[in-house]
Amino acid sequence: MISNQILQNTIEGLKGIARVELCVMDLDGKEAAATMDMSSCSRAAVDFAASPADSQEIQGYQYFKIYDEQQLEYILIAGGTGEDVYMIGKMVAFQIQNLLVAYKERFDKDNFIKNLLLDNLLLVDIYSRSKKLHIQTDVPRVVMILESGNGKDNNALELTRVHFGNNSKDFITAVDENNVIVVKELAETDTGGKEIEKCAIALNSFLQKEGIKEIRIAYGTVIHEIKEVSRSYKEAKMALDVGKIFFDDRDIVAYSELGIGRLIYQLPIPLCKLFIREIFGGKSPDEFDDETLTTIYKFFENSLNVSETSRQLFIHRNTLVYRLDKLQKSTGLDLRVFEDAITFKIALMVVKYMKYMETLEY
């Protein structure tokens, strides 16, 4: 159903062109939109709706019926009589009827995309409805999810639609009150996924300029069949969640960049606690002092390179070796040995994951 505000904007614009007063009423004679008060026409509009005529002149006004799929939807009243007013009224009625079709198709597409994202459609329905709605089924697409710090109180959805314009190939919708979802069609030649990365950066920049704060954008992998849109959506959702835990310094996260983080995210908490207890006893690996933790993270950043780590920490190589030896004595893990370093790195990520999950419980 088209909104009354859209109807109001439409007839005001048409009045400005045709210089004819217009009013749109529902079948009960209630005003939906008007450029002047025509409440006196209410009774006549109800009588006209019940008549077989599609247009009629009544007491100095022209009345027209507006249909939606052969179902009477509105009564249009044009102020004045004569051939010119009749022609203008017919044109306005035709314009509103086309608006009804366009908005209904948009609603149907939005509804279809939502059900597609949520896996609520049978395979045969996906292809039959795609054909009916004129949606291509075999083009590359990717799903992008946008979340902002303002939550449901901002207009991120409408601003995102403004940013993408009237591109009928992309779909912007929402399945809950917190996230905006973009199903983006990509060029066939974009094999490396560079287009979606540029698109995410541009959208982030646009929304920040419009005053939307704390934006996080995540996207899944490129799919080539419409039936796989839900998979890209699930990947984007995981990228959004995992990004908050392990990539909290990034505004934009791709599913393909999650690495081991997406495996840890799927571990049950009891198993995580058991792993930490077996490796470190009763101590958590993030309980070391700041100096030790800084040394550990910097050592990982430099791919276990002692010389480069000591240079970036502005300490002597022997001082770094001393710290690593001290850590080995307290944990039994030598970070200079690849397997021990991997164990320690995973442990730090597991602890970070557990702490994040604890915050969600409160």
Steps between C-alpha positions, in 0.01 A plus 500: 500500500629844405534744790280809533813715507604370158152573369511851648838576343381365166180702472669817627760464227233436238294796621807720459520392136130483403365768737201283590394421858513129573379264772547125551240319716468138609184300433345619828532864396793571734761739368841337431661807343376839375619836373189670640209412728254283305328335799165610352561247222525205739141377461511536122830305492342205685200501263733523197705203629184288498405606148611315182658812345879548495472879480220746565433872540312577824409850623792678340765232567648223289510155666728216388553142621853372569554125487766270636501169308137555395404566862362848575743673735440878496272773371670801342318834497613782274366849574320652203319396185575499131707299254837623632425408861367162387824426307715613793297282739542197273877558487526540879297182555728316256809630682373390842401160360856452370636605840290230664648238265856623554474507880330164511781350291755661729323356804483156337872511419587612851288222648659246265854609590425482874367145468795409279748628761326310779480172304120503508448397136501168321743470208218486244343814652829690483527460124129543420470819705829635362360460150172668596681794660750528212802428721798335332599174665853438370698820558774551764370651822621554855316582822617790713375576854521842659469566872528836673534614859167684484311172451138527390471872581685620190404518133786283374264295282366799308844658472639175362222498240587860412867405462427215258240706312240340276717208391245223447776235504586558868263429789509690831285363780493408870394180675530645851510846657878518545658412165474620142556234233622566148486228234748645252529386140859496374658521158583167337861616463543568874660165585708634789212664691654848479166658408330404827796627702484839325122502542528436877760777540285747303186414700687536830633841397156619381319396819764661722455828312125467560559473876466122549756397763681178599439331167604139446465334161552131426455302182497136391651326200387554141229258385389435141154348550208673667430191712835562676415853619411365845848345530668833429265660757597247769867560421451876530324454836787288627752756372313774689505303828854362468625844393379649831710246690823466306502805268351769723733761348345456153186664361475255208551123525477235227407140575803385301729686744374335820753216496513291818268748671194349334594153630546624857167684478322169448656327801280435807608696808553187721748368242683836499530497880633144490762598241625796706510289817699223331756737349544756779365329810293746700656811342364692203752606232374859506581542871867574434629849568478765228869475415478125438179529298648780286806284437285201402277693259794679339683168461196357318469813284857450379454131418714381795798705383715579809714771338209696350292472819780627722560789258132605505482468880821706536662234715817294470469161333619330821224676696240355265656154527489533880129586490425204271698266726307629802171441320608147409571419865159623616291341221711220356463656153795635302367763259811456282371152416226518236266241657520665843444842344187372319366351825555828685346707218190281492474516879501880493225499236295245696518714814394807300205303360395378846510852644290633211240228551488584872409861416202380295359315800462819705 
